[in-house]
Amino acid sequence: MRHTATRDVSLFDRFARLYELGMPAADADRLEAGLAFGTGPFERVLDVGGGTGRAARALGDATVIDAAQGMLTEARASGLDAVQGDAGRLPVRTGSVDAVIIVDALHHFPDAAAAIEDAARVLRAGGVLVVREFDPGTWRGRGLVRMEHLVGFDSTFYTADDLAGLMADAGLVTFHPERGFAYTVAGVKRGD
């Protein structure tokens, strides 16, 4: 499988073993608020850009897909199903997934629009894409952007409205269950 080469992947590979030490647990309530816009049940969930599996563990069961092998090694060590893959070319059949979550990761994807389009492709009708991100328009967001660039990440952050626009362009009906520095946008795939 082809993986989009970015400096971010190599950085995540290098600090994968320490990643969980500096990151808070994913918030299951916020993820479930986004999932509630779709039609359940949510039996097949993908955690795209899921790294060590923080969000997958918060939900109880999801397959982690990530480009960084070091992060996947950590996810597997905690008992999760983990697959190496490119967010813009998910290794999953069209219409075969109930939900896709992307938590604190979209800003690391080299082509966010392609990742959202492919997430929409793999969702079944009524399935939902839930993205948790950080707003670069807030003062905390501006600080995060500067910090990530200082560390060496090639991060590109999106406002909640910009992200909703990308989801709408991919054919998803969008909702904003949470706004602010850390925000959530959900996109539901229409029935065929």
Secondary structure, DSSP 4 states (H G I P E B T S, - for coil): ------HHHHHHHHHGGGHHHHSPPP-HHHHHHHHTTS-S---SEEEET-TTTHHHHHHS--EEEES-HHHHHHHHHTT--EEE-BTTB-SS-TT-EEEEEEES-GGG-S-HHHHHHHHHHHEEEEEEEEEEEE-TTSHHHHHHHHHHHHHT-------HHHHHHHHHHTTEEEEEEE-SSEEEEEEEEPP-
